[in-house]
Each structure stands twice: as C-alpha cells, then as structure tokens.
Amino acid sequence: MYAILDIETTGGQFNEEGITEIAIYKFNGHEIVDQFISLVNPEKPIQPFVAKLTGINNAMLVMAPKFFEVAKRIIEITQDCIIVAHNASFDYRILRTEFRRLGFDFQSHTICTVALSQKLLPDQMSYSLGKLVRALGIPMADRHRASGDALATVKLFKMLLDKDIEKVIVKDFIKLEVEKGIPPKLLDIIAGLPSKTGVYYIHNQKGNLIYIGKSRNIKKRVNQHFTGTTTKCKKIQNEVFTVTYDETGSELIALLKESEEIKVNKPIYNKALSKTLFSHALYAVKDVHGYLNLKIEKTDGRKKEITAFTSLNEAKSALFRITTHYNLCQKLNGLFETKNDCFQFKIKECNGACIGKELAEIYNERVKEFIDDTSFESNNMIIIDRGRNVNERSAILIENGIYMGYCFYDLNYQINNSTILKTILIPMQNNRDSKNIIQAHLRRSKHVKIIKF
C-alpha cells in the first residue's frame, strides 16, 4: 500500500516551515482506497510569495485545525504504507519535523517520483510536476494546492508502475512486507485479487518473481494454480508469498505484457515463450505454375513467415477462413487433396486456379492482398481497445510495421496521431512474438478499432 501525499508550507528558513495544507491518497497500486485532505493552521505567518503561489492566505487558516489535531489521522492513513511524493525528501522532512515537535518519531520508507521519472521517463524536458504531467497528457487541476498536486502524483505514479517492466517498485514493496513476518494464506491472497483481465505476478518470500501469467479472470486463474495438482502448481503453492497484478482491460495488452515481462524477468516456472507459443506458421510458396500457395509448416525462424499460430488446428481453421474470405483455392493451399479441381470450384467459389483456368497473376494479387492486410510490415496504425474502466481506452502503436508499445488514456483525451500517443507510450520490444500476438488477436477480435495514419 502507498500513501501518496503533497504538503504546502508557509515557506521560510530550513526546518522552520509550517504546514498549511496536506493531502494524502492511500493507493493500492490500482485505485485510491482512502484519502485525507485538510488545511492546517501553522501558527505562523505565510511568506507573501508562497501565498501568491498557492492561493492560501493567513485568513483562510485561522479556523483550520492545528497539526496536533490532524496528526492521529495522518498516522492512521499512512500506517504500513510507503510514502510517495514528488520530491519526497522535502515532504517527508516537513512531516517528520512536525511530528518531532509533538515528541513523536515518525518514520516510513519513501519513494520519490522525481527520481523514478528520471529513470523510467528519460529525455523529458523537465521533471517539475506541472511540466511533467502536462507532457504526459495527465489532467491536472488546482496546481500548487495539496489535493491537486497529490492527485496528479497518483496518476503519474500509476504510469510509472506500468513502465516498470522489471517490477523493481513492486519487488521492493514486497521485501518490506516480508519483514513484517507471517505470509498471507492462499485463500487470503485469492480474496484480494480481481475477477478482471490482466497480468498476475506470483512472488516468493524474497520478493522474486517465480511465475507470470495472464488471464481474462485473474482471480479464477490464480485459484487454479493454488488448487492444481501438477508438479508446477505444487511448487508454486509451496513457494508463493504473495500475488500482485496489473489490470489491462484489453486482452491484447495482457498478452503482450506477459510475453515481454517473462523475457525480461525470466521467472523460474515460466517456459520460454519464444520456443513454445507459436508452433506453426503460414508461408507463401510459389509453385511450378507460378501460383502463390499458402502453406502451414512448423515454425522455422530461418524463413519469412506471414503469421504464426499456437497449434496446427488453429492454423488450419484460420487458413480455411482466409481461403474463403480472399476467394483463394483450397487445393493450392493444401486444404483439399485432389488431382483435379477443388471442391470450391465445383460449387463456384473458386475461380479455377487449381486447374489453370484463372491466370496466376490475377490469383496472386488476392494472395498479396491477404499478406499486406496481415503482415502490416510497412503500416502505421493505432489499435484502440478496451481500457481498465469505462472512462478509459487502451492504444497500441505500430509505426512502419514496428510495434512501439501501448498506453491507457482518458476518454476526454483524444488519441488520433502518433505524436500525441508517444508522450504517454509505455515502450515495448518489437519481436517475432509480439508481432504474432497482435496478428492473432486481430484475426479473432471483432471489437478493436484501427486508426491508420
């Protein structure tokens, strides 16, 4: 759990400042679960330049509670939390100073979103909160007020969690949880998981990832791990300390995140996806008569594939649909064995390429149309899909046929070109697996929207 906060002060000499306003949002990594916002009477005057900057003046604070009156609530909402702030050293120092005046030693682990942003969002023009969130398309209201700045920091931190492919932030948090002692029981772990689409991460007692998976129902899938009787399931049950998760809304993003993060983190109970995910592929081969035949073969990295499949049955089913949709020949594509014309020709759904009646040049144009539609090798497109809630959508950017990454955006923030998209993009690796995942999903999915540019 994280306590994301912002503090406004009177200004003045070092360690003599007083708090004028505090906002704390308790954040579980996915949503805000509690909040505390209050003006505070600092019992000392506000510096004029600070009053001008924040809009908070001395008159506004006369009836506000003094710090000792809100101290208990601050301790309650931050208990067992990591303090997160933009320039955390400042806010944490101010908080500790105020508690020290009350004779209480306030201590907490902290995360600074300035340092995190510099690591995970390199090449930004500025890392000041206002300029950074503007550049990232994060909506912000009440700048230089505690609630507005803290809420913007919540949204920034959520984006940084998404960009942390190596899961360093979450692993460090789990290590702190381990220090507290007894791990949660399996039923307790399952109770805290959502029945939603996303990626889940199974950690051992050292905080290390031992398994990464994706599901359209995270709770149900993890429960299967915890009740399974296979050797792998039993090992997971014996070693699990906790399970974290990232909701994606989009099944496509869940698939892409799972593939990427397994390669980066190499959990001990995950098989190498590059070897097992796509067993068969589709290739275009020109026969002796000059016709392009679509052939299903076992995946061969030395040959240029059009698209790939997780099984032979999936490949055959897809090729039947492709053959029908593009008015191709079942015989040429190896789906109908005959020495004469194919079955489709008999029912007038084939133009006769199987018996040389249709010219190869004309037939091949339709094959090339399919290849162009499928491969997107030189395409620029944005794939719009579901978001994590009803007010959000996801976007995947493909530029010059290369998968660049994904993002989530608010419905009020329109995504219609790559320039806007790149400011909030979570970069991902373009590889054979990511290409095949996208192709397979586009073949199956009916609800995604594609914007070409």
ABEGO torsion letter per residue (X at the ends): XBBBBBBBBAEEBBGABBBABBBBBBBAGABBABBBBBBBBAGBBBBAAAAAAAGBBAAAAAABBBAAAAAAAAAAAABGBBBBBBGAAAAAAAAAAAAAAAGBBBBBBBBBAAAAAAAABBGBABABAAAAAAAAGBBBBGBGBAAAAAAAAAAAAAAAAAABAAGAAAAAAAAAAAAAEBBBBAAAAAAABBBBBEBBBBBBAAGBBABBBBBABAAAAAAAAAABABAAAAAAAAABABBBBBBAGBAAAAAAAAAAAAAAAGBAABBBAAAAABABBBBBBBBAAGBBBBBBBBBBAABBBABBBABAAAAAAAAAAAAAAAGBBAAAAGABBBABBBAAAAAGABAGAAAGABBAAAAAAAAAAAAAAAAGAABBBBBBBBBABAABBBBBBBBGGBBAEBBBBBAABBBABAAAAAAABBBBBBBAAAAAAAAAAAAABAABBBBBX
